[in-house]
Amino acid sequence: MNENTQNPTENEAFDTTTQTEENIEEAIAVDLAALPELVYTLEQDLAKALKESEEHKALYMRTLADFQNFRRRQQEELRQAQNGMLRDFIAQLLPVLDNFERALQAAGVARDFDVLVGGIQMTDRQFKQLLEKYDARPIDSIGQIFDPNLHEAIQRVEMPDKPEGTIIDEIERGYMLGDRVLRPSRVIVSVPPSRPDAGGVDTTA
């Protein structure tokens, strides 16, 4: 009686195990059946991604080429503009040189010092007018307090009657071009007289 009761239970367990294995095999079979479609989908996605990558690369290369062409055009336009400004400046400088040469020739023929001085003064005025046209202005120096942004001190001289740092002479005039220093003025600057030797007495108190 007990054996008859136990056998159906064992059979039932066996049937359950067999059914589970069959279900797994069916599931695997389904997955294997869907694999070609999955591979195809992945291949399509990969092909799409590669195509988009190539399109992005092509766009980048076109953009880079356009930028390089733009930069070359800008550089060429800048070079032409600089050359144009230089040609314009030289063209306006030539009449000043012509007048200076004529003054020298006239002074040589007349053997007259006043003619030479007059010609040089006229040339000086024309040259300064040309500089002003291009916003080039001389830097005020003599009598001013030394400014390292505008002046270059080439010598210091003791001057008891001048505040320290006063510019007392100008060796080479400086110029501004717009709001920037084109060339600093080379100047001589005053310093207070040095103290005589106090014979070892402390004079700092």
C-alpha positions as CSV (number, residue, x, y, z in Angstrom):
1,M,0.0,0.0,0.0
2,N,2.7,2.4,0.9
3,E,4.7,1.4,-2.2
4,N,1.7,2.1,-4.5
5,T,1.3,5.5,-2.9
6,Q,5.0,6.4,-3.2
7,N,5.3,5.4,-6.9
8,P,2.9,8.0,-8.3
9,T,4.8,10.7,-6.4
10,E,8.1,9.7,-7.8
11,N,6.6,9.6,-11.3
12,E,5.1,12.9,-10.8
13,A,8.5,14.4,-9.8
14,F,10.1,12.8,-12.8
15,D,7.4,14.3,-15.0
16,T,7.9,17.7,-13.5
17,T,11.7,17.6,-14.1
18,T,11.2,16.4,-17.6
19,Q,8.7,19.2,-18.3
20,T,11.2,21.8,-16.9
21,E,13.9,20.6,-19.2
22,E,11.6,20.6,-22.1
23,N,10.6,24.2,-21.3
24,I,14.3,25.2,-21.1
25,E,15.0,23.5,-24.5
26,E,11.9,25.3,-26.0
27,A,13.1,28.6,-24.6
28,I,16.6,28.0,-26.0
29,A,15.1,27.0,-29.3
30,V,13.0,30.2,-29.4
31,D,16.1,32.3,-28.6
32,L,18.1,30.6,-31.3
33,A,15.3,31.1,-33.7
34,A,15.3,34.9,-32.9
35,L,19.1,35.1,-33.1
36,P,19.4,35.8,-36.9
37,E,16.9,38.6,-36.6
38,L,18.8,40.0,-33.6
39,V,22.1,39.8,-35.5
40,Y,20.5,41.5,-38.5
41,T,19.2,44.3,-36.2
42,L,22.6,44.8,-34.7
43,E,24.2,44.9,-38.1
44,Q,21.7,47.5,-39.2
45,D,22.4,49.6,-36.1
46,L,26.1,49.3,-36.6
47,A,25.9,50.3,-40.2
48,K,23.7,53.3,-39.3
49,A,26.2,54.3,-36.6
50,L,29.1,54.0,-39.0
51,K,27.3,56.0,-41.6
52,E,26.5,58.8,-39.1
53,S,30.1,58.7,-38.0
54,E,31.3,59.2,-41.5
55,E,28.8,62.0,-42.0
56,H,30.1,63.7,-38.9
57,K,33.7,63.3,-40.0
58,A,32.9,64.7,-43.4
59,L,31.1,67.7,-41.8
60,Y,34.1,68.2,-39.5
61,M,36.6,68.1,-42.4
62,R,34.4,70.6,-44.4
63,T,34.2,72.9,-41.4
64,L,37.9,72.7,-40.8
65,A,38.6,73.4,-44.5
66,D,36.3,76.4,-44.4
67,F,37.9,77.7,-41.3
68,Q,41.4,77.4,-42.8
69,N,40.3,79.1,-46.0
70,F,38.7,81.9,-43.9
71,R,41.9,82.3,-41.8
72,R,44.0,82.5,-45.0
73,R,41.6,85.1,-46.5
74,Q,41.8,87.1,-43.3
75,Q,45.6,86.9,-43.2
76,E,45.8,88.0,-46.9
77,E,43.4,90.9,-46.3
78,L,45.4,92.0,-43.3
79,R,48.6,91.8,-45.3
80,Q,47.1,93.8,-48.1
81,A,45.7,96.4,-45.6
82,Q,49.1,96.7,-44.0
83,N,50.8,97.1,-47.3
84,G,48.3,99.7,-48.4
85,M,48.9,101.7,-45.2
86,L,52.6,101.4,-45.7
87,R,52.4,102.5,-49.3
88,D,50.1,105.5,-48.3
89,F,52.6,106.5,-45.6
90,I,55.6,106.4,-47.9
91,A,53.7,108.2,-50.6
92,Q,53.0,111.0,-48.2
93,L,56.6,111.0,-46.9
94,L,58.2,111.4,-50.3
95,P,57.1,115.1,-50.8
96,V,58.8,115.8,-47.4
97,L,62.0,114.2,-48.7
98,D,61.7,116.1,-52.0
99,N,61.5,119.4,-50.2
100,F,64.5,118.5,-48.0
101,E,66.5,117.6,-51.1
102,R,65.5,120.8,-52.8
103,A,66.5,122.8,-49.8
104,L,69.9,121.2,-49.7
105,Q,70.4,121.8,-53.4
106,A,69.4,125.5,-53.1
107,A,71.6,126.0,-50.1
108,G,74.5,124.4,-52.0
109,V,74.0,126.7,-55.0
110,A,73.4,129.9,-53.0
111,R,76.0,129.0,-50.4
112,D,73.6,130.6,-47.9
113,F,73.3,129.1,-44.4
114,D,69.9,130.8,-43.9
115,V,68.5,129.1,-47.0
116,L,69.6,125.7,-45.6
117,V,68.1,126.5,-42.1
118,G,64.8,127.6,-43.7
119,G,64.6,124.4,-45.8
120,I,65.3,122.2,-42.8
121,Q,62.7,124.1,-40.7
122,M,60.1,123.6,-43.5
123,T,60.9,119.9,-43.7
124,D,60.6,119.6,-39.9
125,R,57.1,121.2,-40.0
126,Q,56.0,118.9,-42.8
127,F,57.3,115.8,-41.1
128,K,55.6,116.7,-37.8
129,Q,52.3,117.3,-39.6
130,L,52.6,113.9,-41.2
131,L,53.2,112.3,-37.8
132,E,50.1,114.1,-36.4
133,K,48.0,112.8,-39.3
134,Y,48.8,109.3,-38.2
135,D,48.2,110.1,-34.5
136,A,51.9,110.0,-33.6
137,R,52.6,112.6,-30.9
138,P,55.8,113.5,-29.0
139,I,56.0,112.7,-25.3
140,D,56.4,115.6,-22.9
141,S,59.5,115.1,-20.9
142,I,61.6,118.0,-19.7
143,G,60.3,119.3,-16.4
144,Q,58.1,116.3,-15.9
145,I,58.4,113.7,-13.2
146,F,60.0,110.5,-14.5
147,D,57.5,107.9,-15.5
148,P,58.9,104.4,-16.4
149,N,56.0,103.8,-18.7
150,L,57.0,106.8,-20.8
151,H,60.6,107.5,-20.1
152,E,64.0,105.7,-20.1
153,A,66.5,107.1,-17.7
154,I,70.0,107.0,-19.2
155,Q,71.7,109.2,-16.6
156,R,71.0,110.6,-13.1
157,V,72.4,113.9,-12.0
158,E,72.4,115.4,-8.5
159,M,70.3,118.5,-8.5
160,P,69.7,120.2,-5.1
161,D,67.1,122.6,-6.5
162,K,65.0,120.0,-8.3
163,P,62.5,117.5,-6.8
164,E,63.8,113.9,-7.0
165,G,62.9,112.3,-10.3
166,T,62.5,115.5,-12.3
167,I,63.5,115.2,-16.0
168,I,66.1,117.8,-16.6
169,D,67.1,117.0,-20.2
170,E,66.0,114.9,-23.1
171,I,68.5,113.0,-25.2
172,E,66.1,111.3,-27.5
173,R,62.4,112.3,-27.9
174,G,59.8,109.6,-27.3
175,Y,56.5,109.3,-29.2
176,M,53.0,107.9,-28.6
177,L,51.1,106.2,-31.4
178,G,47.5,106.6,-30.3
179,D,47.4,105.5,-26.7
180,R,50.5,103.3,-26.9
181,V,54.1,104.1,-26.5
182,L,55.9,103.9,-29.8
183,R,59.2,104.8,-28.3
184,P,60.1,106.0,-24.8
185,S,61.9,109.2,-24.3
186,R,65.6,108.8,-23.3
187,V,66.1,111.3,-20.5
188,I,68.4,112.6,-17.7
189,V,66.8,112.6,-14.3
190,S,67.6,114.5,-11.1
191,V,68.5,112.9,-7.8
192,P,69.0,114.5,-4.4
193,P,72.7,115.3,-3.5
194,S,74.4,112.5,-1.6
195,R,75.0,113.2,2.1
196,P,78.6,114.0,3.0
197,D,80.4,111.6,5.3
198,A,79.2,112.4,8.9
199,G,82.4,111.0,10.4
200,G,80.8,108.0,11.9
201,V,78.0,110.0,13.5
202,D,74.6,108.3,13.1
203,T,72.5,110.9,11.2
204,T,69.5,108.6,10.5
205,A,67.8,109.4,13.9
